[in-house]
Amino acid sequence: MRGFWRHARHARHAQRGATLQFAQAATEIRKSQPRDLDELAQRFNDYRVFYDLSSDAALAKRYVANRMSA
């Protein structure tokens, strides 16, 4: 239902002559490599903190490293 209303809102803007522009960001999807370990570990640690777990950078790094080598 939300998608319908969002589409309807854009249609109303277009009818009034408004120009809608959407930013398109380039996204690169690739398999992680060992050089990505530090960044991925930081992101995983941030994920843990978001879900109210304690921050533990060393644990996050070990977790990601173990999964990268599997």
Secondary structure, DSSP 8 states (H G I E B T S, - for coil): -HHHHHHHHHHHHHHTT----------------GGGHHHHHHHHHHHHHHTT----HHHHHHHHHHHH--
